[in-house]
């Protein structure tokens, strides 16, 4: 055992996730097999280190290659922007909410400049989106002020921890930023899937990391692939178990597969899309399934709503 991180998931029952040194080493080699990180990188850390995403992405993985990590002394939007622009940050890994705030700030500045500026801005976004699909990124030139604010050395955004709004992801991609969506749980030593820089504009959490297997279980829980069902994961990233909780461990481990409790679907190219949580799905009288996260994402588009649950 290397570390015990406590998680309650969607319940109020905290469980200690026991991660071994082998788990952490497997996460290192798997992640670096997809994302290139070196001693020349500078990572900005803003999340608390009891969170698995932060402990891996903002501490152990940078440490493994000798990259620099910058921690904020106080967490505020002003300090965040100052660190991004002044500390030569090259990688920023955080939960979606931080990227939503960055996006909101950019859009608010555009709105202040009137309708003509908004139309021009949208046209430039569309232009750079098409250019990037052909391998050319005009973002640093078309949106020079935005890139100066985020830091001219910035090369990768990484997000995880909850479902990411695809519309905001597309806007950031069109602005010239590369934002990688990752998916994982504390029980999987952090990320177990991630999309590549070439697919940063696609609304999936990418493919399984090297050495990791993922399959979708049908609604009845039997083995085999289904169009939309529970995400099951197998590989060296999976925890040793819950600390002193063999009962809870047995509930989520079946024949070597970890049952995540997340619902998702997988396309023909092996890319995973998360649709919700198994315990939160609402089944109507007519049998139709509703996923609260999708409903919330729709209503958050309204300018009259600040928060929704």
Secondary structure, DSSP 8 states (H G I E B T S, - for coil): --EEEEE-TTSS--EEEEE-HHHHHHHHHHHHTTS---TT-EEEE-S-TTSHHHHIIIIIHHHHHT-EEEE-SS--HHHHHHHHHHTT--EEEE-HHHHHHHHHHHHHHHHTT-HHHHHHHHHHHHHHHHHHHTT---HHHHTHHHHHHH-TT--EEEE-SS---HHHHHHHHHTT--EEEEEEEGGGTEEEEE--GGGTTSSS--EE-TTEEEEEE-TT--SS--SSEEEEEEETTS-SEETT-HHHHHHHEETTEEEEEEEEEE-TTS-EEEEEEGGG-EE-TTS-EE-HHHHHHHHTTSTT-S---
